Amino acid sequence: MSERQSELQANLESVHNRVHAAFRARGSGDAPTLIVVTKNFPASDAQLLYELGVRDCGENRDQEGSEKSALLTSDIRWHFQGQIQGRKIASIASWAAVVHSLDQLSHAEKFATLADRLELPEFFLQVNLEPERTDRGGVAPSDLLRFIESLPQSVYGKTIGLMTVAPQSMQAAQAFEIVAGLSTQVRTAHPTLTCLSMGMSGDFEAAIAHGATHIRVGSSILGSR
Ligand SMILES: *Cc1c(COP(=O)(O)O)cnc(C)c1O
């Protein structure tokens, strides 16, 4: 095993141990899915992670995700979690199995136009807890139900839950508690939106405590760049 692979293995093991401890402490639901965020790292690292058993990788940019997914074996599920650009939607849909960052109806409509040509990815709807900050992606909590009800049917049928990034301005645990509450509210009208994508290197334990089903972890495993 190369030095890099040993390093990735040790980091991965340590994150797995922390995930399992947080999950045991929560005491309910299924173990969260760990998405290893490979953005800014080469495809060779994703290949080493694959050899270590990783099957879910996350990317923020269409071009990078498209290139890496083409280089690697096809049984990796690629997750797109970056800001969506309208003109990249057909490309994103060609490689991403899951899109975590849907937050505009115009984008949902573009995905919907592809539905008779390919299998659409699954979608998380990104929630923005700082709606006054428009440079951040996400739907404002007060707009969420209306947003869901306006989704084209083909996209709605593939929508599995909510995603958030904890804002700097509040405690991560507080942010996750709010989004978990929104998720409960949403599920009374939309019972299929059961998943919660929240938690990154700095805060995934708090996210798991508040019911995360998917966590997105980069630097704790790959290092920082
Ligand atoms: C980069 C990124 C991550 C991973 O962040 P780390 O702090 O490196 O674990 C997760 N989610 C999103 C949306 C990101 O942009």
The ligand as a Gaussian input file, in Angstrom:
#p B3LYP/6-31G(d) Opt

LIG

0 1
 C      -16.490000      21.058000       0.614000
 C      -17.836000      20.662000       1.056000
 C      -18.008000      19.606000       1.976000
 C      -16.861000      18.911000       2.665000
 O      -16.267000      19.808000       3.553000
 P      -15.088000      19.410000       4.548000
 O      -15.112000      20.480000       5.569000
 O      -13.851000      19.357000       3.733000
 O      -15.449000      18.079000       5.134000
 C      -19.313000      19.244000       2.280000
 N      -20.382000      19.862000       1.736000
 C      -20.255000      20.889000       0.872000
 C      -21.470000      21.539000       0.312000
 C      -18.974000      21.328000       0.517000
 O      -18.849000      22.366000      -0.321000

